[in-house]
Amino acid sequence: MLDPDLGTIMVEEFKKITGKIPPNMIILDVRDSEKTQMGIIKGAKNIPVNELKDRLNELPKDKEIVVHCATGMRAEMAYNILKEAGYNVKFLDAIIQIKKGGKYTITEN
């Protein structure tokens, strides 16, 4: 079980949010663009983690950002970048596989 105090979001909460993304939230996929061509969660925004610092202006500071990648490693890196820049952010520390149409499966780390 993950500790939300460390910036992580629980898998069940993540699933709830992705079912219908609330207007005050952004799902941020930080995988490389090539990976998102295989599938992306409907309504998610893609900014690869290695481009994130240069593209912060694309993310509003008045919304909560929930970051994910394929394994949680890049998501944690993105979490740290965003937290340092003053964003309200959480990340999914889990393995997620996304198919065309946005269907996904999650395996906890």
N, CA, C and O atoms as CSV, one atom per row, in Angstrom:
chain,resi,resn,atom,element,x,y,z
A,1,MET,N,N,0.837,-1.181,0.000
A,1,MET,CA,C,0.000,0.000,0.000
A,1,MET,C,C,0.884,1.247,0.000
A,1,MET,O,O,1.883,1.317,0.715
A,2,LEU,N,N,0.499,2.217,-0.807
A,2,LEU,CA,C,1.311,3.418,-0.949
A,2,LEU,C,C,0.895,4.476,0.061
A,2,LEU,O,O,-0.253,4.516,0.503
A,3,ASP,N,N,1.828,5.312,0.410
A,3,ASP,CA,C,1.582,6.374,1.377
A,3,ASP,C,C,1.298,7.679,0.643
A,3,ASP,O,O,2.213,8.264,0.064
A,4,PRO,N,N,0.052,8.147,0.653
A,4,PRO,CA,C,-0.281,9.373,-0.073
A,4,PRO,C,C,0.525,10.594,0.387
A,4,PRO,O,O,0.649,11.571,-0.350
A,5,ASP,N,N,1.069,10.533,1.607
A,5,ASP,CA,C,1.870,11.650,2.099
A,5,ASP,C,C,3.160,11.817,1.304
A,5,ASP,O,O,3.759,12.892,1.311
A,6,LEU,N,N,3.586,10.772,0.628
A,6,LEU,CA,C,4.825,10.846,-0.144
A,6,LEU,C,C,4.568,11.275,-1.584
A,6,LEU,O,O,5.449,11.151,-2.435
A,7,GLY,N,N,3.377,11.775,-1.860
A,7,GLY,CA,C,3.076,12.267,-3.195
A,7,GLY,C,C,2.450,11.232,-4.108
A,7,GLY,O,O,2.189,11.521,-5.275
A,8,THR,N,N,2.206,10.049,-3.608
A,8,THR,CA,C,1.616,9.021,-4.458
A,8,THR,C,C,0.094,9.066,-4.390
A,8,THR,O,O,-0.492,9.574,-3.434
A,9,ILE,N,N,-0.516,8.531,-5.413
A,9,ILE,CA,C,-1.963,8.399,-5.450
A,9,ILE,C,C,-2.279,6.904,-5.414
A,9,ILE,O,O,-1.594,6.103,-6.051
A,10,MET,N,N,-3.303,6.539,-4.678
A,10,MET,CA,C,-3.682,5.136,-4.576
A,10,MET,C,C,-4.261,4.673,-5.916
A,10,MET,O,O,-4.893,5.458,-6.623
A,11,VAL,N,N,-4.050,3.415,-6.261
A,11,VAL,CA,C,-4.525,2.870,-7.530
A,11,VAL,C,C,-6.033,3.045,-7.677
A,11,VAL,O,O,-6.508,3.443,-8.740
A,12,GLU,N,N,-6.788,2.752,-6.620
A,12,GLU,CA,C,-8.243,2.872,-6.704
A,12,GLU,C,C,-8.674,4.318,-6.968
A,12,GLU,O,O,-9.606,4.563,-7.734
A,13,GLU,N,N,-7.992,5.273,-6.330
A,13,GLU,CA,C,-8.307,6.690,-6.547
A,13,GLU,C,C,-7.978,7.083,-7.990
A,13,GLU,O,O,-8.731,7.820,-8.627
A,14,PHE,N,N,-6.849,6.585,-8.496
A,14,PHE,CA,C,-6.445,6.861,-9.881
A,14,PHE,C,C,-7.501,6.350,-10.851
A,14,PHE,O,O,-7.875,7.048,-11.793
A,15,LYS,N,N,-7.981,5.128,-10.619
A,15,LYS,CA,C,-9.000,4.533,-11.495
A,15,LYS,C,C,-10.274,5.377,-11.488
A,15,LYS,O,O,-10.896,5.588,-12.530
A,16,LYS,N,N,-10.653,5.856,-10.307
A,16,LYS,CA,C,-11.856,6.677,-10.174
A,16,LYS,C,C,-11.717,7.973,-10.982
A,16,LYS,O,O,-12.642,8.379,-11.686
A,17,ILE,N,N,-10.560,8.607,-10.870
A,17,ILE,CA,C,-10.308,9.870,-11.565
A,17,ILE,C,C,-10.314,9.673,-13.078
A,17,ILE,O,O,-10.882,10.484,-13.808
A,18,THR,N,N,-9.679,8.590,-13.553
A,18,THR,CA,C,-9.596,8.390,-15.001
A,18,THR,C,C,-10.930,7.990,-15.603
A,18,THR,O,O,-11.120,8.124,-16.811
A,19,GLY,N,N,-11.861,7.501,-14.792
A,19,GLY,CA,C,-13.199,7.176,-15.279
A,19,GLY,C,C,-13.914,8.412,-15.779
A,19,GLY,O,O,-14.610,8.372,-16.794
A,20,LYS,N,N,-13.739,9.501,-15.067
A,20,LYS,CA,C,-14.305,10.799,-15.461
A,20,LYS,C,C,-13.413,11.847,-14.811
A,20,LYS,O,O,-13.550,12.146,-13.625
A,21,ILE,N,N,-12.499,12.398,-15.599
A,21,ILE,CA,C,-11.524,13.345,-15.060
A,21,ILE,C,C,-12.247,14.606,-14.577
A,21,ILE,O,O,-12.900,15.289,-15.365
A,22,PRO,N,N,-12.129,14.912,-13.277
A,22,PRO,CA,C,-12.771,16.122,-12.749
A,22,PRO,C,C,-12.206,17.379,-13.418
A,22,PRO,O,O,-11.046,17.385,-13.830
A,23,PRO,N,N,-13.006,18.441,-13.531
A,23,PRO,CA,C,-12.540,19.666,-14.196
A,23,PRO,C,C,-11.365,20.344,-13.497
A,23,PRO,O,O,-10.653,21.138,-14.110
A,24,ASN,N,N,-11.158,20.033,-12.212
A,24,ASN,CA,C,-10.052,20.662,-11.472
A,24,ASN,C,C,-8.788,19.800,-11.471
A,24,ASN,O,O,-7.873,20.042,-10.684
A,25,MET,N,N,-8.734,18.788,-12.358
A,25,MET,CA,C,-7.576,17.885,-12.402
A,25,MET,C,C,-7.068,17.690,-13.821
A,25,MET,O,O,-7.798,17.854,-14.799
A,26,ILE,N,N,-5.799,17.335,-13.900
A,26,ILE,CA,C,-5.171,16.973,-15.170
A,26,ILE,C,C,-4.464,15.637,-14.964
A,26,ILE,O,O,-3.738,15.454,-13.987
A,27,ILE,N,N,-4.682,14.710,-15.887
A,27,ILE,CA,C,-3.905,13.466,-15.906
A,27,ILE,C,C,-2.752,13.733,-16.859
A,27,ILE,O,O,-2.969,14.037,-18.033
A,28,LEU,N,N,-1.533,13.622,-16.361
A,28,LEU,CA,C,-0.345,13.901,-17.163
A,28,LEU,C,C,0.427,12.611,-17.401
A,28,LEU,O,O,0.918,11.978,-16.466
A,29,ASP,N,N,0.523,12.242,-18.658
A,29,ASP,CA,C,1.253,11.048,-19.090
A,29,ASP,C,C,2.649,11.502,-19.487
A,29,ASP,O,O,2.796,12.260,-20.446
A,30,VAL,N,N,3.680,11.057,-18.772
A,30,VAL,CA,C,5.040,11.530,-19.048
A,30,VAL,C,C,5.882,10.512,-19.814
A,30,VAL,O,O,7.111,10.584,-19.826
A,31,ARG,N,N,5.192,9.555,-20.458
A,31,ARG,CA,C,5.913,8.610,-21.315
A,31,ARG,C,C,6.334,9.319,-22.603
A,31,ARG,O,O,5.796,10.372,-22.944
A,32,ASP,N,N,7.300,8.733,-23.313
A,32,ASP,CA,C,7.719,9.271,-24.610
A,32,ASP,C,C,6.544,9.220,-25.579
A,32,ASP,O,O,5.686,8.344,-25.476
A,33,SER,N,N,6.508,10.151,-26.508
A,33,SER,CA,C,5.408,10.256,-27.462
A,33,SER,C,C,5.175,8.963,-28.245
A,33,SER,O,O,4.030,8.621,-28.544
A,34,GLU,N,N,6.247,8.242,-28.579
A,34,GLU,CA,C,6.105,6.984,-29.318
A,34,GLU,C,C,5.261,5.982,-28.528
A,34,GLU,O,O,4.458,5.247,-29.102
A,35,LYS,N,N,5.449,5.960,-27.210
A,35,LYS,CA,C,4.696,5.030,-26.356
A,35,LYS,C,C,3.213,5.391,-26.315
A,35,LYS,O,O,2.356,4.508,-26.259
A,36,THR,N,N,2.911,6.695,-26.343
A,36,THR,CA,C,1.505,7.096,-26.267
A,36,THR,C,C,0.763,6.784,-27.560
A,36,THR,O,O,-0.467,6.752,-27.568
A,37,GLN,N,N,1.485,6.554,-28.648
A,37,GLN,CA,C,0.825,6.178,-29.896
A,37,GLN,C,C,0.178,4.797,-29.783
A,37,GLN,O,O,-0.753,4.485,-30.526
A,38,MET,N,N,0.665,3.977,-28.863
A,38,MET,CA,C,0.082,2.660,-28.628
A,38,MET,C,C,-1.200,2.768,-27.808
A,38,MET,O,O,-2.010,1.841,-27.789
A,39,GLY,N,N,-1.382,3.902,-27.128
A,39,GLY,CA,C,-2.565,4.125,-26.314
A,39,GLY,C,C,-2.307,5.160,-25.244
A,39,GLY,O,O,-1.210,5.246,-24.692
A,40,ILE,N,N,-3.341,5.953,-24.955
A,40,ILE,CA,C,-3.259,6.978,-23.912
A,40,ILE,C,C,-4.626,7.042,-23.228
A,40,ILE,O,O,-5.655,6.834,-23.871
A,41,ILE,N,N,-4.633,7.323,-21.955
A,41,ILE,CA,C,-5.887,7.432,-21.218
A,41,ILE,C,C,-6.688,8.604,-21.798
A,41,ILE,O,O,-6.155,9.694,-22.007
A,42,LYS,N,N,-7.962,8.358,-22.050
A,42,LYS,CA,C,-8.817,9.379,-22.651
A,42,LYS,C,C,-8.823,10.632,-21.773
A,42,LYS,O,O,-9.110,10.569,-20.577
A,43,GLY,N,N,-8.500,11.772,-22.393
A,43,GLY,CA,C,-8.483,13.041,-21.680
A,43,GLY,C,C,-7.141,13.398,-21.064
A,43,GLY,O,O,-6.983,14.498,-20.533
A,44,ALA,N,N,-6.159,12.479,-21.123
A,44,ALA,CA,C,-4.839,12.757,-20.537
A,44,ALA,C,C,-4.021,13.657,-21.465
A,44,ALA,O,O,-4.235,13.685,-22.677
A,45,LYS,N,N,-3.092,14.382,-20.873
A,45,LYS,CA,C,-2.159,15.225,-21.622
A,45,LYS,C,C,-0.804,14.538,-21.599
A,45,LYS,O,O,-0.394,14.001,-20.570
A,46,ASN,N,N,-0.112,14.553,-22.724
A,46,ASN,CA,C,1.209,13.936,-22.790
A,46,ASN,C,C,2.293,15.000,-22.892
A,46,ASN,O,O,2.308,15.811,-23.818
A,47,ILE,N,N,3.197,14.979,-21.918
A,47,ILE,CA,C,4.443,15.751,-21.987
A,47,ILE,C,C,5.535,14.797,-21.507
A,47,ILE,O,O,5.594,14.488,-20.317
A,48,PRO,N,N,6.401,14.323,-22.408
A,48,PRO,CA,C,7.475,13.423,-21.975
A,48,PRO,C,C,8.306,14.065,-20.863
A,48,PRO,O,O,8.562,15.269,-20.892
A,49,VAL,N,N,8.723,13.265,-19.887
A,49,VAL,CA,C,9.418,13.806,-18.711
A,49,VAL,C,C,10.660,14.610,-19.101
A,49,VAL,O,O,10.991,15.596,-18.442
A,50,ASN,N,N,11.349,14.195,-20.168
A,50,ASN,CA,C,12.572,14.918,-20.551
A,50,ASN,C,C,12.266,16.284,-21.182
A,50,ASN,O,O,13.185,17.073,-21.404
A,51,GLU,N,N,10.992,16.575,-21.473
A,51,GLU,CA,C,10.597,17.886,-22.009
A,51,GLU,C,C,9.868,18.735,-20.963
A,51,GLU,O,O,9.567,19.904,-21.203
A,52,LEU,N,N,9.592,18.141,-19.811
A,52,LEU,CA,C,8.707,18.770,-18.830
A,52,LEU,C,C,9.174,20.145,-18.370
A,52,LEU,O,O,8.375,21.082,-18.345
A,53,LYS,N,N,10.446,20.292,-18.004
A,53,LYS,CA,C,10.936,21.586,-17.493
A,53,LYS,C,C,10.737,22.700,-18.516
A,53,LYS,O,O,10.455,23.839,-18.145
A,54,ASP,N,N,10.883,22.375,-19.811
A,54,ASP,CA,C,10.728,23.378,-20.867
A,54,ASP,C,C,9.275,23.644,-21.226
A,54,ASP,O,O,8.984,24.601,-21.945
A,55,ARG,N,N,8.353,22.809,-20.735
A,55,ARG,CA,C,6.942,22.940,-21.126
A,55,ARG,C,C,6.008,23.185,-19.935
A,55,ARG,O,O,4.799,22.975,-20.041
A,56,LEU,N,N,6.560,23.622,-18.816
A,56,LEU,CA,C,5.746,23.888,-17.620
A,56,LEU,C,C,4.632,24.887,-17.887
A,56,LEU,O,O,3.573,24.824,-17.263
A,57,ASN,N,N,4.870,25.815,-18.819
A,57,ASN,CA,C,3.862,26.829,-19.123
A,57,ASN,C,C,2.581,26.225,-19.711
A,57,ASN,O,O,1.565,26.914,-19.793
A,58,GLU,N,N,2.612,24.957,-20.119
A,58,GLU,CA,C,1.428,24.289,-20.664
A,58,GLU,C,C,0.514,23.739,-19.560
A,58,GLU,O,O,-0.593,23.273,-19.830
A,59,LEU,N,N,0.996,23.802,-18.319
A,59,LEU,CA,C,0.237,23.241,-17.198
A,59,LEU,C,C,-0.233,24.343,-16.253
A,59,LEU,O,O,0.577,25.125,-15.754
A,60,PRO,N,N,-1.542,24.404,-16.009
A,60,PRO,CA,C,-2.057,25.432,-15.095
A,60,PRO,C,C,-1.736,25.091,-13.642
A,60,PRO,O,O,-1.760,23.927,-13.242
A,61,LYS,N,N,-1.440,26.118,-12.870
A,61,LYS,CA,C,-1.130,25.905,-11.452
A,61,LYS,C,C,-2.376,25.823,-10.582
A,61,LYS,O,O,-2.279,25.507,-9.396
A,62,ASP,N,N,-3.558,26.105,-11.156
A,62,ASP,CA,C,-4.783,26.073,-10.360
A,62,ASP,C,C,-5.498,24.724,-10.424
A,62,ASP,O,O,-6.626,24.597,-9.948
A,63,LYS,N,N,-4.848,23.718,-11.010
A,63,LYS,CA,C,-5.434,22.380,-11.072
A,63,LYS,C,C,-4.488,21.374,-10.431
A,63,LYS,O,O,-3.272,21.565,-10.423
A,64,GLU,N,N,-5.065,20.295,-9.890
A,64,GLU,CA,C,-4.232,19.215,-9.357
A,64,GLU,C,C,-3.777,18.354,-10.524
A,64,GLU,O,O,-4.575,18.010,-11.396
A,65,ILE,N,N,-2.509,18.011,-10.541
A,65,ILE,CA,C,-1.948,17.205,-11.617
A,65,ILE,C,C,-1.644,15.808,-11.078
A,65,ILE,O,O,-1.001,15.657,-10.040
A,66,VAL,N,N,-2.112,14.800,-11.792
A,66,VAL,CA,C,-1.839,13.407,-11.442
A,66,VAL,C,C,-0.975,12.836,-12.564
A,66,VAL,O,O,-1.413,12.738,-13.711
A,67,VAL,N,N,0.251,12.462,-12.219
A,67,VAL,CA,C,1.242,12.031,-13.198
A,67,VAL,C,C,1.349,10.510,-13.227
A,67,VAL,O,O,1.301,9.850,-12.189
A,68,HIS,N,N,1.495,9.963,-14.445
A,68,HIS,CA,C,1.774,8.527,-14.570
A,68,HIS,C,C,2.730,8.292,-15.728
A,68,HIS,O,O,2.874,9.135,-16.613
A,69,CYS,N,N,3.376,7.148,-15.709
A,69,CYS,CA,C,4.200,6.670,-16.821
A,69,CYS,C,C,3.928,5.174,-16.922
A,69,CYS,O,O,2.849,4.727,-16.531
A,70,ALA,N,N,4.863,4.395,-17.429
A,70,ALA,CA,C,4.635,2.953,-17.553
A,70,ALA,C,C,4.929,2.199,-16.253
A,70,ALA,O,O,4.265,1.209,-15.947
A,71,THR,N,N,5.928,2.669,-15.486
A,71,THR,CA,C,6.363,1.926,-14.298
A,71,THR,C,C,6.348,2.732,-13.001
A,71,THR,O,O,6.487,2.160,-11.920
A,72,GLY,N,N,6.184,4.044,-13.092
A,72,GLY,CA,C,6.215,4.897,-11.910
A,72,GLY,C,C,7.521,5.640,-11.741
A,72,GLY,O,O,7.577,6.622,-11.001
A,73,MET,N,N,8.582,5.194,-12.412
A,73,MET,CA,C,9.890,5.846,-12.235
A,73,MET,C,C,9.910,7.255,-12.824
A,73,MET,O,O,10.306,8.206,-12.149
A,74,ARG,N,N,9.483,7.391,-14.082
A,74,ARG,CA,C,9.449,8.720,-14.712
A,74,ARG,C,C,8.387,9.592,-14.059
A,74,ARG,O,O,8.550,10.807,-13.950
A,75,ALA,N,N,7.304,8.967,-13.627
A,75,ALA,CA,C,6.244,9.722,-12.950
A,75,ALA,C,C,6.781,10.369,-11.677
A,75,ALA,O,O,6.443,11.510,-11.362
A,76,GLU,N,N,7.620,9.634,-10.950
A,76,GLU,CA,C,8.215,10.201,-9.730
A,76,GLU,C,C,9.174,11.337,-10.077
A,76,GLU,O,O,9.221,12.343,-9.368
A,77,MET,N,N,9.935,11.189,-11.157
A,77,MET,CA,C,10.825,12.268,-11.598
A,77,MET,C,C,9.997,13.512,-11.938
A,77,MET,O,O,10.349,14.626,-11.549
A,78,ALA,N,N,8.893,13.311,-12.670
A,78,ALA,CA,C,8.018,14.422,-13.049
A,78,ALA,C,C,7.391,15.050,-11.806
A,78,ALA,O,O,7.273,16.272,-11.712
A,79,TYR,N,N,6.992,14.209,-10.857
A,79,TYR,CA,C,6.429,14.700,-9.592
A,79,TYR,C,C,7.402,15.673,-8.933
A,79,TYR,O,O,7.008,16.756,-8.502
A,80,ASN,N,N,8.669,15.284,-8.857
A,80,ASN,CA,C,9.677,16.134,-8.210
A,80,ASN,C,C,9.872,17.451,-8.958
A,80,ASN,O,O,10.010,18.501,-8.331
A,81,ILE,N,N,9.885,17.406,-10.283
A,81,ILE,CA,C,10.027,18.624,-11.095
A,81,ILE,C,C,8.842,19.556,-10.839
A,81,ILE,O,O,9.020,20.753,-10.613
A,82,LEU,N,N,7.633,18.993,-10.876
A,82,LEU,CA,C,6.425,19.799,-10.705
A,82,LEU,C,C,6.291,20.340,-9.281
A,82,LEU,O,O,5.901,21.491,-9.086
A,83,LYS,N,N,6.613,19.516,-8.295
A,83,LYS,CA,C,6.537,19.933,-6.889
A,83,LYS,C,C,7.482,21.118,-6.656
A,83,LYS,O,O,7.120,22.106,-6.017
A,84,GLU,N,N,8.697,20.992,-7.188
A,84,GLU,CA,C,9.702,22.046,-7.045
A,84,GLU,C,C,9.238,23.355,-7.704
A,84,GLU,O,O,9.584,24.448,-7.256
A,85,ALA,N,N,8.445,23.218,-8.779
A,85,ALA,CA,C,7.953,24.398,-9.505
A,85,ALA,C,C,6.654,24.957,-8.903
A,85,ALA,O,O,6.083,25.913,-9.428
A,86,GLY,N,N,6.198,24.353,-7.802
A,86,GLY,CA,C,5.048,24.899,-7.093
A,86,GLY,C,C,3.689,24.345,-7.495
A,86,GLY,O,O,2.662,24.951,-7.188
A,87,TYR,N,N,3.664,23.208,-8.173
A,87,TYR,CA,C,2.394,22.605,-8.592
A,87,TYR,C,C,1.826,21.699,-7.502
A,87,TYR,O,O,2.560,21.164,-6.672
A,88,ASN,N,N,0.496,21.539,-7.524
A,88,ASN,CA,C,-0.214,20.589,-6.673
A,88,ASN,C,C,-0.217,19.283,-7.462
A,88,ASN,O,O,-0.933,19.167,-8.457
A,89,VAL,N,N,0.571,18.300,-7.035
A,89,VAL,CA,C,0.808,17.123,-7.874
A,89,VAL,C,C,0.876,15.845,-7.053
A,89,VAL,O,O,1.314,15.850,-5.903
A,90,LYS,N,N,0.432,14.745,-7.667
A,90,LYS,CA,C,0.579,13.387,-7.140
A,90,LYS,C,C,1.046,12.510,-8.292
A,90,LYS,O,O,0.909,12.885,-9.457
A,91,PHE,N,N,1.598,11.342,-7.971
A,91,PHE,CA,C,1.984,10.434,-9.048
A,91,PHE,C,C,1.567,9.005,-8.733
A,91,PHE,O,O,1.431,8.609,-7.575
A,92,LEU,N,N,1.370,8.246,-9.808
A,92,LEU,CA,C,0.995,6.846,-9.698
A,92,LEU,C,C,2.269,6.016,-9.688
A,92,LEU,O,O,3.011,6.000,-10.670
A,93,ASP,N,N,2.525,5.326,-8.578
A,93,ASP,CA,C,3.696,4.458,-8.448
A,93,ASP,C,C,3.239,3.025,-8.706
A,93,ASP,O,O,3.086,2.227,-7.782
A,94,ALA,N,N,3.025,2.720,-9.987
A,94,ALA,CA,C,2.523,1.405,-10.371
A,94,ALA,C,C,2.864,1.159,-11.834
A,94,ALA,O,O,3.249,2.078,-12.556
A,95,ILE,N,N,2.719,-0.083,-12.259
A,95,ILE,CA,C,2.940,-0.446,-13.655
A,95,ILE,C,C,1.592,-0.338,-14.365
A,95,ILE,O,O,0.610,-0.955,-13.953
A,96,ILE,N,N,1.560,0.447,-15.427
A,96,ILE,CA,C,0.316,0.638,-16.172
A,96,ILE,C,C,0.567,0.333,-17.644
A,96,ILE,O,O,1.543,0.794,-18.235
A,97,GLN,N,N,-0.326,-0.446,-18.213
A,97,GLN,CA,C,-0.262,-0.765,-19.643
A,97,GLN,C,C,-1.521,-0.197,-20.276
A,97,GLN,O,O,-2.635,-0.511,-19.857
A,98,ILE,N,N,-1.337,0.645,-21.293
A,98,ILE,CA,C,-2.469,1.313,-21.927
A,98,ILE,C,C,-2.587,0.849,-23.369
A,98,ILE,O,O,-1.606,0.808,-24.112
A,99,LYS,N,N,-3.802,0.504,-23.745
A,99,LYS,CA,C,-4.070,0.052,-25.106
A,99,LYS,C,C,-4.792,1.152,-25.882
A,99,LYS,O,O,-5.224,2.155,-25.314
A,100,LYS,N,N,-4.912,0.941,-27.188
A,100,LYS,CA,C,-5.667,1.878,-28.029
A,100,LYS,C,C,-7.043,2.089,-27.420
A,100,LYS,O,O,-7.635,1.148,-26.892
A,101,GLY,N,N,-7.550,3.285,-27.482
A,101,GLY,CA,C,-8.857,3.587,-26.926
A,101,GLY,C,C,-8.811,3.954,-25.453
A,101,GLY,O,O,-9.836,4.311,-24.872
A,102,GLY,N,N,-7.630,3.871,-24.838
A,102,GLY,CA,C,-7.478,4.298,-23.453
A,102,GLY,C,C,-7.732,3.241,-22.391
A,102,GLY,O,O,-7.605,3.532,-21.202
A,103,LYS,N,N,-8.087,2.025,-22.782
A,103,LYS,CA,C,-8.262,0.945,-21.795
A,103,LYS,C,C,-6.890,0.629,-21.198
A,103,LYS,O,O,-5.880,0.625,-21.902
A,104,TYR,N,N,-6.870,0.364,-19.887
A,104,TYR,CA,C,-5.580,0.096,-19.257
A,104,TYR,C,C,-5.703,-0.960,-18.164
A,104,TYR,O,O,-6.788,-1.254,-17.662
A,105,THR,N,N,-4.539,-1.519,-17.818
A,105,THR,CA,C,-4.440,-2.421,-16.679
A,105,THR,C,C,-3.322,-1.885,-15.784
A,105,THR,O,O,-2.307,-1.382,-16.266
A,106,ILE,N,N,-3.529,-2.002,-14.482
A,106,ILE,CA,C,-2.539,-1.522,-13.503
A,106,ILE,C,C,-2.102,-2.665,-12.610
A,106,ILE,O,O,-2.926,-3.439,-12.123
A,107,THR,N,N,-0.800,-2.765,-12.400
A,107,THR,CA,C,-0.221,-3.705,-11.465
A,107,THR,C,C,0.557,-2.899,-10.439
A,107,THR,O,O,1.450,-2.131,-10.798
A,108,GLU,N,N,0.222,-3.068,-9.152
A,108,GLU,CA,C,0.931,-2.297,-8.128
A,108,GLU,C,C,2.375,-2.760,-8.018
A,108,GLU,O,O,2.678,-3.946,-8.149
A,109,ASN,N,N,3.271,-1.788,-7.772
A,109,ASN,CA,C,4.714,-2.084,-7.598
A,109,ASN,C,C,4.949,-2.737,-6.256
A,109,ASN,O,O,6.088,-3.062,-5.919
